[in-house]
Amino acid sequence: MKDDVLRLGGKEFSNRLLTGTGKFGNHGQIPKMLAASGSQMITVALRRVDITAQSENILEYIPKHVTLLPNTSGARSAEQAVRIARIARKAGCGDFIKIEVITDMKYLMPDNWETLKATEILAKEGFQVLPYVLPDMPLAKRLENAGAAAVMPLGAPIGTNRGLETKPLIAMLIENVSVPIVVDAGIGKPSQAAAAMEMGADAVLVNTAIATARDPEVMGRAFDLAVKAGRAAYLAEMAEESTLARASSPLTGFLDEV
């Protein structure tokens, strides 16, 4: 497991749990959660970053060794997402960007086609783009060809904590797309994160389930353990399921047969 690293945009990460900064009761919980979870990459919405330093800046609570993943939360089009990404880069947030374009305000479903447009533009500008999408295999291949550093399919609608409702579609991406697959949105329990990793996802991003827990620090640790367990199980090549029972001990050679 020591050499099992996640490669994103030319960087290597030993931890496969990505986290978020939204929904925390107070920003002071963030560094404690990061320390407990071991997460090495965290998302932050640009609107929460005070570029002018006239008010509390959320970046002050994120350790320097943790990689920032600014997201384009609030964007309703590719053009808006591109503008937010460029502002984030100028603000010193680096080249990683999570593209999040949402035009459906009822279910908060990502707009896949606007996301593809933004990815094509930003990848050409040298951004390490992680697009958040509905799992769609042909689209994921287009994102890969456009230069995306990873593809981030949702497990369930954002903030619902309902788990892997799109599991069969995510499985298609894992099997057919060569860039990392990071399951994002909907994961509400450590067991669900472990299940995503067991099926071969490269990483998971968890925000709501950790930030809204009574103890985000402990929950962050729980998710870290779950992700590691799921990854280890995947690498161990788990036994296949069967519709028939299979004895784990011999059914012959009992004592009364001697």
C-alpha positions in Angstrom: 0.0 0.0 0.0 3.0 2.3 0.5 3.4 2.8 -3.3 -0.3 3.0 -4.0 -0.6 6.7 -4.8 -3.3 8.8 -6.4 -2.0 10.9 -9.3 -3.9 14.0 -10.2 -2.6 16.8 -12.4 1.0 15.8 -12.0 0.8 15.6 -8.2 0.9 12.5 -6.0 -1.4 11.9 -3.1 -1.1 9.1 -0.5 -4.6 9.8 0.8 -7.7 9.1 -1.4 -10.2 11.0 0.6 -10.9 14.5 -0.7 -12.9 16.8 1.5 -14.8 20.1 1.4 -15.1 23.3 3.3 -18.9 23.9 3.0 -21.4 23.5 5.8 -19.0 23.5 8.8 -20.5 25.1 11.9 -17.3 27.2 12.2 -14.1 27.3 10.2 -12.1 26.3 13.2 -13.3 22.7 12.7 -11.6 22.5 9.3 -8.0 22.0 10.4 -9.0 19.5 13.0 -10.9 17.5 10.5 -8.0 17.6 8.0 -5.6 16.4 10.6 -7.9 13.5 11.6 -8.9 12.5 8.1 -5.4 12.8 6.5 -7.1 14.5 3.5 -4.6 16.2 1.3 -7.0 18.0 -1.0 -9.9 20.2 -0.1 -12.5 22.1 -2.1 -13.3 25.7 -1.5 -15.9 27.9 -3.2 -14.3 31.1 -4.5 -17.1 33.2 -3.0 -15.8 32.1 0.5 -12.3 33.4 -0.3 -11.8 37.1 0.7 -9.4 38.2 -1.9 -9.2 41.7 -0.4 -8.5 40.3 3.1 -11.1 42.7 4.6 -12.9 39.9 6.4 -12.3 36.4 7.7 -10.6 34.3 4.9 -11.4 30.6 4.9 -7.9 29.9 3.4 -6.4 30.8 6.8 -7.8 27.6 8.2 -6.4 25.3 5.5 -2.8 24.1 6.2 -0.2 24.9 3.5 0.5 21.2 2.8 -3.1 20.6 1.8 -3.8 21.2 -2.0 -6.6 23.6 -2.8 -9.3 22.6 -5.2 -11.3 25.7 -5.9 -14.7 25.0 -7.3 -16.9 27.0 -9.6 -20.0 26.8 -7.4 -22.6 29.2 -8.5 -21.8 29.0 -12.2 -24.8 28.6 -14.5 -22.8 28.4 -17.7 -19.4 27.4 -19.1 -18.5 31.1 -19.5 -19.2 31.8 -15.8 -17.2 28.7 -14.7 -14.3 29.8 -16.8 -14.4 33.3 -15.4 -14.5 31.9 -11.8 -11.5 29.6 -12.5 -9.4 32.4 -13.9 -10.2 34.6 -10.8 -9.2 31.7 -8.5 -5.9 31.3 -10.3 -5.2 35.0 -10.0 -6.1 34.9 -6.3 -3.3 32.4 -5.8 -5.4 29.3 -5.5 -3.3 27.3 -7.9 -4.1 25.4 -11.1 -6.5 22.8 -9.8 -10.2 23.6 -10.5 -13.4 21.6 -9.9 -15.9 22.5 -12.6 -19.4 22.7 -11.2 -22.0 24.1 -13.5 -25.6 23.7 -12.2 -28.6 25.0 -14.1 -31.2 22.8 -12.4 -32.2 24.5 -9.2 -34.6 21.8 -8.0 -32.4 18.8 -7.9 -29.0 20.6 -8.3 -28.0 18.3 -11.2 -24.8 19.3 -13.0 -25.1 20.4 -16.6 -22.8 18.0 -18.3 -22.6 19.8 -21.6 -21.7 23.2 -20.2 -19.2 21.4 -18.0 -17.6 19.8 -21.1 -17.3 23.3 -22.7 -15.6 24.7 -19.7 -13.3 21.8 -19.4 -12.2 22.1 -23.0 -11.3 25.8 -22.5 -9.6 25.5 -19.1 -7.5 22.4 -19.9 -6.0 24.3 -22.9 -5.1 27.1 -20.4 -3.1 24.7 -18.3 -5.7 24.1 -15.5 -5.9 20.7 -13.9 -9.6 20.3 -14.4 -11.8 18.0 -12.3 -15.3 18.1 -13.8 -18.3 17.3 -11.6 -20.9 15.5 -13.7 -23.8 13.0 -14.0 -22.2 9.7 -14.7 -22.3 9.3 -18.5 -19.7 7.2 -20.2 -19.6 8.9 -23.6 -19.4 12.3 -22.0 -16.6 11.0 -19.6 -14.6 9.9 -22.6 -15.0 13.4 -24.2 -13.8 14.9 -20.9 -10.8 12.6 -20.9 -10.0 13.6 -24.5 -10.4 17.3 -23.6 -7.7 17.0 -21.0 -9.5 16.5 -17.7 -7.3 15.4 -14.9 -10.1 13.3 -13.5 -13.9 12.8 -13.8 -16.1 13.3 -10.8 -19.5 11.5 -11.1 -22.1 12.0 -8.5 -23.2 9.1 -6.4 -26.5 10.7 -5.5 -27.9 14.3 -5.6 -25.6 16.7 -3.7 -26.2 16.9 0.0 -28.6 14.0 0.1 -26.3 11.5 1.8 -28.1 8.7 -0.1 -25.0 6.9 -1.2 -24.3 5.2 -4.5 -27.6 5.4 -6.4 -25.7 5.7 -9.7 -23.4 2.7 -8.9 -23.9 0.8 -12.3 -23.2 4.0 -14.3 -20.1 4.8 -12.2 -18.9 1.2 -12.8 -19.0 1.9 -16.5 -16.7 4.9 -16.1 -14.3 3.0 -13.9 -14.0 0.3 -16.6 -13.7 2.5 -19.6 -12.1 5.8 -18.6 -8.3 6.0 -18.1 -8.2 9.2 -15.9 -9.0 8.8 -12.2 -12.7 8.5 -11.2 -13.5 10.4 -8.1 -17.0 9.8 -6.7 -18.4 13.1 -5.6 -21.7 14.0 -4.0 -24.3 11.9 -2.1 -21.9 9.8 0.0 -23.4 10.0 3.5 -21.7 7.1 5.4 -18.2 5.7 5.7 -19.6 2.3 4.5 -20.7 4.0 1.3 -17.3 5.5 0.7 -15.8 2.0 1.3 -18.2 0.6 -1.3 -17.1 3.1 -3.8 -13.5 2.2 -3.3 -14.2 -1.5 -3.4 -15.7 -1.2 -6.8 -12.5 0.5 -8.1 -13.1 4.3 -7.7 -9.8 6.1 -7.4 -11.0 8.5 -4.7 -14.1 10.0 -3.1 -15.0 13.5 -2.2 -17.0 13.9 1.0 -18.3 17.2 2.4 -21.8 17.2 3.9 -21.5 13.9 5.7 -18.4 15.1 7.6 -19.2 18.8 8.1 -22.7 18.2 9.4 -21.8 15.4 11.8 -21.9 16.1 15.5 -18.2 15.6 15.6 -16.6 16.4 12.2 -13.1 15.5 13.5 -14.2 11.9 14.4 -16.2 11.5 11.3 -13.3 12.6 9.2 -11.2 9.8 10.8 -14.0 7.3 10.1 -14.1 8.2 6.4 -10.3 8.0 6.2 -10.4 4.4 7.6 -13.3 3.5 5.3 -11.6 4.7 2.2 -8.4 2.9 3.1 -10.3 -0.3 3.8 -12.2 -0.1 0.6 -9.1 0.5 -1.4 -7.2 -2.4 0.3 -10.1 -4.7 -0.5 -10.1 -3.6 -4.2 -6.3 -4.2 -4.5 -6.7 -7.6 -2.8 -9.1 -8.7 -5.6 -12.1 -9.7 -3.5 -13.7 -13.1 -3.9 -16.6 -13.1 -6.5 -20.2 -13.3 -5.4 -22.1 -16.5 -6.0 -25.8 -17.5 -6.0 -24.9 -20.8 -4.5 -23.5 -21.6 -1.1 -19.8 -22.6 -1.0 -18.5 -24.5 2.0 -15.6 -22.9 3.8 -14.6 -26.2 5.4 -14.5 -29.8 3.9 -17.9 -31.6 3.9 -16.2 -35.0 4.0 -13.9 -36.8 6.4 -16.0 -36.4 9.6 -14.9 -38.3 12.7 -17.8 -40.8 12.5 -16.6 -41.8 9.0 -13.3 -43.1 10.3 
